[in-house]
Amino acid sequence: MKKIAVIVPCYNEEAVMAESYKRTKQALRLVPGTVEIIYINDGSRDHTKALLDAIAGEDKAVKVIHFSRNFGHQPAVTAGINNCDADLAIIMDADMQDPPELIPDMLRLHEQEEANVIYCVRKSRDGESCFKRLSAKLFYRVMNSMSEVRFPVDTGDFRLIDRKVMNEFNRLKEHGKYIRGLISWVGFKQIPFYYQREARLAGETKYPFKKMLGFGAKALLYFSKKPLSLAMSLGFVAVAVGIVLGVWFTLGKIYGFSAAETGWTSIILAVIFFGGVQLITVGVLGQYIGVLFDEIKARPDYIIEETRNFE
């Protein structure tokens, strides 16, 4: 009989909080063993905090962590894993796009396969625009082509992890965590679980396009050095083009088949090309230096203001 925890990060989820708790509790009634829910309030500005405190006051199997401010989805999940003492943990969002009714099936698959990780693969994504679905598919494929680690495609943070994976995750000291990537990186036996992702129950998405772009860039910087190689390749290309142009203009001056001195187009194009290559290279280096700067500061991923029902 294992202890099972459901880790649920929350940010401005007052519209779905009651239904999310109700459906999760109903799903957990079908699960043998000790069960609990860990809600992480990521600095919500609506009534999410009050709702979570009320739920925790009535149900001692509900634990709540309140952040001092909004730190983000990944730090919230990190806090849930760091403060989880269960044998198994299921990570899911509060918006019900990841149906809690699937938890018993995930646990059965975990037992059958003796897996350390059950990661959920989306067969479809209801309630999302064609652009978001296309960009998500493109993101995972780009990541796999650029990264040294193989990531399962069409997945999110909705997954089951066992104690062994949680212990290894808690050893990782890096900041700016890309959790689904880190769980893939730790290895062990990982099995897919296919499901149909539902539309959001209520409220608005917490990942608009700009935030998704930043999230993808962070994932790429933390799991791939190929952008540096590409920047260096662009530098070599620029040098090669410069040499070819230099030889061409020199021979043209000697043999009279080029009149470069009378025009400015070639000069302007060369300046734009070389300037662009330099800016791209410096920009890529700057992004990696920024990551190093964040790591060197060694600030905590999150700050806990208060908790409920933790011993």
N, C-alpha and C positions, 0 to 999 in steps of 0.2 A: 504494500500500500504506500504509494508515493505522495509526497506533498507537491501540489501543482499551483503555480501562480500565473495569473494573467496580468501582464504589464500593459497599461493603457496611458499613453501621454495625452494630455488635454490642453487645448488652448482656445479659449472663447467657445466652449462647447455647451452652453446652457440650453440651447435648442434641442440637443440630442441626449443630454446627460441622463435623464430619467429613463428613457427608452433603452439607452445603451446598457445601463446597469441592469434593468429588468431582463433583457434578452441574454446578457452574459450570465446572470444568476440562473436563469432557466436552463441554459446549456450546461452549466457546471453541476446541476443536480443529477445529470446523467453520468457524471464522472466519479469513479470510485476513488477513495482516498481523501486526504485533507486538501481543501481548495481555498484560495484567497485571491483577491483582486488588489493590485497595486496601481492606484491612480497617481499620476504625476501632473500637478497643476503648474503649467509652464508660464506662470505670471499672467494668467487670464485677467482681462479688464472688464469682463461682464460678471454674471452671478455664478460662474462655475465654481469658485472657491466655496461659496456658501452652500451650494448644492452638494458638493463633495463632503463638506463637514457634516451636513445633515445625514447623508447616506452612511458615513462612517460612524455617526452617533447611534444609528439604529442597527448597524451590521458590523460586528467586531471582526468579521472575516474580510472587511474592506480596510485597506491601509491607504493613507493619503500622504503625499509629499507635496508641500507648497514651496515653489521657488521664490526667491526674493524679487525676481523680475523675469521677463521673457528671455530665455537663453536659447531656445530653438528645439526642434523636434528631436534631433540626434542626442543632444545633452539630456533631454528628458528620458529617452529610452535608456541611455547610459546610466542615469540615476536609478531607474527601475531595476536594471541588472545588478548594479553595485549593491543595492539594498534588498536583494532577493535572497532568501535562504532556502528556497524550495528545491526539490530534485529536478523539476521540469518547469520551464517558463514558456508561456505563449505571448508573443509580442503582437499587439494589434492596435489599431486606431479606434477612437471613440465614435467616429462618424458612421459606423456600421457598413462601410464599404467592404470591410473584411468581416464576413458574417460569423458571429460567435457560435452559431449552430454547428459550425464545422469542427469545433474543438474536439468532440468525442471521436470523430473520424480521424483526425490528426493523431490523437493519442493511440488509436488502434493501429494505424500505420507505423507509428513509432515502435510499438511493441512487436508487431509482425516483422519489421525489418531490422530491429535492434539498432536503430539509427541514432546518431547524436544530434542531427538537425533534420527537421522537416520544413523545407522552404516551399512556400505557396506560389504557384505559377498561375498567372491570370490567363485563362482561355479567352476571356472577353472583358471589356471595361465599360460597363453601362454608365450612362450619364456624363461621359467625357467627350470632348470635341474630337473631330478627326485629326486636327492638328496636334492635340496633346497625345493621342494614341500613336500617331506617326513619329512624333519627336521622342516618345518614350522608347519605341522600338529601335529608332536610330541610335539613341544614347547607349543602350546596352550593347549594341553591336560595335559601336565605336570604342567603348570601353574595353571590350574583349580583344579588339585589334590593337589597342594601344598598351594594355596592361600586361604585366608579367603574371597576373593571377586570372584564372578563368572564372567569370561570373555567370551564374545562370540568368538567362534572358527573361524578360517580362515578369520580374519578381519585385517585391517591395520588402518592407520590414516585417510583414505578416509571416511568422514562422514559429516553430517550436524548437527550443534548444535545451539540452540537458545540462546537468551540473558540471560535467567535464568542460563543456564549451564555455559556460559562464565563468568558471575558474580561470580559464585561459584568457577570456576577454578582460576580466578584472586585472590581469597582469599587464595589460597594454597601457602604457603611460602617455601615448601620444594624444594630442588635442585635435580638435576639428575632426572628430571621428566620422567615418562613413561606415555605418554599422553593418549593413548587408555585405559590404566588401570585406570588412574585417572578419566576419563570421565565415565567409568563403575562404579567407586567407588562413584561418586556424586549422582548416582541414577536418579530419575525422570523417565518419560516414554521413553523407548528406543525401537525402532522398527528396524528390519533388512530389508535391501534392497539387493537383490541378483543380482549379475552381473558377467559377464565374464571379467576377467582381461586381458588386451591386452599385447602384447610384448612391450618392451621398444622401443620408436620411434627411438632413436639414442643414441650414447654414451655408457658409461659403468655404471654398477650398483654402487651405493655408499655404498652398504652393502655387501661386501664380507664375506666369512664364519667367519673369525676371528672377524670382527666387529659385525656380527649377534650374535656370541657367547657372546661377551661382553654385547651387548644390552639385550640379554635374561637373563644373570646373574644379571644385574642391576635391571631388572624387578622383578626377583625372590627375590632379597634382599630387595626391597622396599615394596613388597606386601606379603611376607610370612616369618614367624618365624619358619617354620617347619625344615629348615636345622639345626637350633640349637637343636631342639628336636631329630633329627636323629643323630646328633653328640653326644648328651647325651646318646642316646640309644646304640650307638656303644661303648661308655665308659662302660655302664652296661654289655654289652656282653663281653667286654674284661675282666672286673672284674670277671664275671661268669666263663669264660674260665680259668682264672688264678686260681680261687678257685678249679675248677674241676681238673686241672693239678696238683695243690699242693696236694690235697687229694690222687690223683692217685699215684703220685710218693712217697708220704709218706707211703701209704699202701703197695706199691710195694717193698719199702725198708724193711718194717717189715716182709712181708710174702714171699718175694723173687720172685715175678712174674714180677718185673721190674728191668732192669739194666740201668737206666737212666744215672748213673754216668760214664758208660763206653762209652757213645755216646754223640755227640754234636748236632745231628739233631733236637731233641726236643727243645734244648736251642735256637738254631738259629731261628727256626720257631716261638717260643714264642717271642723272641726279635723283629723279623720282624713284627709280628702281633701287639704287643702292641705299637711298635714304629709307625706303620702305623696309628693306631687308634689315637694316640696322635697328629700326624701331621695333620690328617684330621680335628680333633677337633680344633686345634689351627688355622688351615687355615680358617675354617668357622667363628670362632670368629674374626679373623683378617679382613675378608671381611666386617663383620658388624661394626667393629670398624672403618674401612676405610670410610664406609658410614656416621657414626657419625662424623668423622673428617671433611668430606666435608660439612656436615650440620652446624657444629659449626663455620667453617670459614665464612659462610654466604656470600660468594662471589656472585655477580649477575650471572644469567644464561647466560647473553650475554651483550655485549657492543655495542651500536649503534654509528657508525662513522658519518653517515649523512642520511638524508631522502629526499624523493621527493614527492611533492603534499600533504603533511600533513599540516594542518593549524597550 
